[in-house]
Amino acid sequence: MQHTAVQQEVIGNEKHGPMAWQRFETGRVSKMKTSILLIGVKERTNEIKEVLCAEGYTVLDSTWEDLYREQEFQLTTCSMVIRVMEENHDHKIGEELHCLLEQKEGSVPIIVITSPIPPEQVVAWLDQGVNDVIVEPIQWKVMMARIRNLLRVFANAVQMDEEVIVVHDLKVNLRSRRVSRAGEYLMLTPKEYELLEFLARHVNEACTRSMILREVWGYDFAMDTNVVDVYIKHLRVKVDKGRDIKLIQTVRGIGYMLHTDS
């Protein structure tokens, strides 16, 4: 039988699972090279994986314990994370969530699928940073629509937020004004950020104190002040302290440089 572009999704009751699922093409998000990391025990993830694969997504499945040992690889190659909770979970995923958000820096949506839980627990997870919570029994059509929607939203956000300067393991986001080093966010004052952004825009270039005063503080004349040195000292504490590689370098007789060999 020849199917139309929008095909029947379920034969019978939706909760019968993926064997009742037939592929349908209603989304506008390209699934080419879209990978989803599915976290949970196989008894809980097998059906969901089957549905996602039938819809053309690449699925990486792992238990949380296995993922924790190799999270750097998998979390940096996926477009979405789906955490399928064990049936008798204790409602606590704070440590997991912190690790996931730290690895992906908020750039990937996270969905939690769970057996029935109190509404206040759903609210708590959403407040912690989870992007959506799906309570079983799963309605497959609704689940796929939610997945497509989150992928759309985050794809647009990445396009709008793509101006990031990377210096070694330091990332300076020019739109959000957020700075991280090796995945750890740095709390900078507005003027500290402006100084670091200026140095990042001139990476591996020696910047004189007068140039920094003019571009960062707006002074068009030479000043007898150590304000640049004071702020560089503050930045070094936040950016370089405790790091093997020091990015902020002093250029004798000239000023300062954000330097990297990579």
BELDA-V407064 format. One record per pair of residues at least 6 apart in sequence whose ideal C-beta (glycine too) atoms are under 8 Angstrom apart, sorted by the first residue. I is the first residue (numbers start at 1). J is the second residue. Records with the same first field share a line. If there is no record, write none. Layout:
I: J, J
This chain:
3: 22
5: 25
6: 24, 25, 26
7: 22, 23, 24, 25
8: 22, 24
9: 21, 22, 24, 140, 141
10: 16, 20, 21, 22, 140, 141
11: 20, 22
12: 20
13: 20
14: 20, 137, 138, 139, 140, 141
15: 137, 138, 139
17: 47
18: 47, 48, 50, 51, 54, 140
21: 50, 51, 54, 140
23: 54, 55
24: 141
26: 145, 148
27: 144, 145, 148
28: 148, 152
29: 148, 151, 152, 155
31: 55, 56, 57
33: 58
34: 56, 57, 58, 79, 80, 151
35: 57, 58, 59, 60, 77, 78, 79
36: 52, 57, 58, 59, 60, 78, 79, 80, 81, 82, 147
37: 60, 61, 62, 67, 74, 75, 78, 80, 81, 82
38: 45, 48, 49, 52, 59, 60, 61, 62, 82, 84
39: 45, 61, 62, 63, 64, 67, 81, 82, 83, 84
40: 61, 63, 64, 83, 84, 85, 86, 113
41: 63, 84, 86
42: 61
44: 84, 85, 86, 87
45: 61, 84
48: 82, 84, 113, 138
49: 59, 61
51: 140, 143, 144
52: 59, 147
53: 59
55: 144
60: 74, 77, 78
62: 74
64: 83, 96
67: 74, 75
68: 99
71: 99, 103
72: 103
75: 81, 100, 103, 104, 108
76: 103, 104
78: 108
79: 108, 151, 154
80: 108, 109, 110, 111, 147, 150, 151, 154
81: 100, 104, 108, 109, 110, 111
82: 110, 111, 112, 113
83: 93, 96, 100, 110, 111, 112, 113
84: 113, 114
85: 93, 112, 113, 114, 115
87: 115
89: 114, 115
91: 117, 121, 124
93: 112, 125, 128
94: 128
97: 110, 125, 128, 129, 130
100: 110
101: 110, 129
102: 183, 184
103: 183
105: 180, 183
106: 129
107: 154, 157, 158
108: 154
109: 131, 132, 150, 151, 153, 154
110: 129, 130, 131
111: 130, 131, 132, 133, 134, 146, 147, 150
112: 125, 130, 132, 133, 134
113: 133, 134, 136, 138
114: 133, 134, 135, 136
115: 135, 136
116: 135, 136
117: 135
122: 133, 135
125: 133
126: 132, 133
131: 150
132: 146, 150
134: 142, 143, 146
160: 175
161: 173, 175, 176
163: 173, 174, 175
164: 171, 172, 173, 174
165: 171, 172, 174, 197, 200, 201, 203
166: 172
167: 200, 203, 247, 258, 260
168: 245, 247, 260, 262
169: 181, 182, 245
170: 179, 180, 181, 200, 239, 247
171: 179, 180, 181
172: 179, 196, 197, 200
173: 179
174: 197
177: 193, 197
178: 185
179: 185, 186, 188, 193, 196
180: 186
181: 239, 243
182: 243
186: 238, 239
187: 238
188: 196, 235, 238
189: 234
191: 216, 231
192: 231, 234, 235, 238
194: 216
195: 212, 216, 228, 231, 232, 235
196: 235, 239, 258
198: 207, 212, 215, 216
199: 207, 248, 256, 257, 258
200: 258
202: 257, 258
203: 258, 259, 260
204: 257, 258, 259, 260
205: 257
206: 251, 254, 255, 256, 257
207: 254, 255, 256, 257
208: 254, 255
209: 228, 229, 255, 256
210: 222
211: 255
212: 228, 255, 256
213: 219, 222, 223, 225, 227, 228
214: 220
217: 227
228: 255, 256
232: 248, 256
235: 248
236: 246, 248
239: 247, 248
240: 246, 247, 248
245: 260
247: 258, 259, 260
248: 256, 257, 258, 259
249: 256, 257, 258, 259
250: 256, 257
251: 257
